[in-house]
Each structure stands twice: as structure tokens, then as C-alpha cells.
Amino acid sequence: MFTYHTSSTCSALITFDIDHEGRLHDVVFYGGCNGNLQGIGRLVEGMDAREAVGKLEGISCNGGPTSCPDQLAKAIKQALNGRFS
């Protein structure tokens, strides 16, 4: 299980797992827009982690520098770099 402390978003923390095949599981955001963030977690469930990064990276919220989906992409990249490097 990976834990990522977010920056510049309403959510404060993201937890998730990546299985041995590189697929995402159990993505949970703490804080933020509960319904939308549950939706993101369900949408990426079982998705290839690298594919999720490609879809989520660079999304901004209200013109800001990042968003909860972008923070998830950053978290996944960090986990992949530590796990598969």
C-alpha cells in the first residue's frame, strides 16, 4: 500500500496499491470532493498504472497548478519509480 501526501488540493492524502502486474487497486482520497474522488478511484480500479498517469497527469483545478487527479498521477509515478526502478 502506498501513501501520498497531496499538495495544493482539497484532498490531503491518497492511498493505493499497485499489484505485481502494474494495475491500480484500492485508490482512496482523504478530504476533497468525496463523490468525485470516489468516482476517480472506481474508474482507475484495475487500470494499468502507467495508463492512469497518462490520462490524469496535467489536469488542473480551477486554473490552479494541479488537481486531485494530477496529484494521483504524481503519486503513481513516485510509486512506480520506487517499486520498478
N, C-alpha and C positions, 0 to 999 in steps of 0.2 A: 504494500500500500504506500502510495506517495502522498505527501502533504506539501502544499504550496501556499505560501502567504502572498496574497494578491497586493497590488499596488495601484492606487488611483481609481479604484472601482468601489461600488457599493458593497459587493461581497468582500469578505475579509480572508477567506480560506477556501481552498479546493482540495478535496481528497479524491483519489482514483487509483485504479490498478491497471497494469498492463500485463497481459498473460504472455506465455512463452512464444506465442505466435505473433506478438506485437499488436494485439487487439485490446481496446479500452473496455474497462468494466467498472461499475460502481462509482461513477462520477457524481460527486456531491459538492454543491456550493453552499457555503455558510454565510448568511447575510445576503443582501441584494433582493432582487425581484423574484420571489420564491417560485411563482408559476413559470415564468420564462426560463429560469435556471434549471428547474426540474425538466422542462422540455428539452433543453440542450443536453442534459445528462442522458435522457432517454434516446434522443436522436443519435448520439455518438456511441451508445451501448453496442459493443461488439464490432465497432468500426476499427479499421486499421489506424493505428495511432498517427502514422505519417500522413495518411489521407485526411484525418481530422485537422491536423496542423495546417495543411494546405487550404482547407475550407474556412478555418476560423482565424488564421493569422491576419492581422492588419485591420480587423473590424474595429471601428471607433464608436464611442457612445456620445451622442450629442456634440460631435465635433471635437471631443477630447482626444488625448493621445493613445487611449487604449479602451478596452471594454472587457466585460466578463468573458466573452468568447475568446478574445485576444489573449487574456490572461491564462485561459485554459491552454491555448496553443503554446504559450511560453512555458507553462508548467510541463506539458508533454515533451517539448523539446529538451528541457532540462532533464527530465526523467530518462529520455532516450539516450542522451549524451552520457549520463552516468551509468546506465544499465547496459548499453550495447556498444560502448566505445572500445 
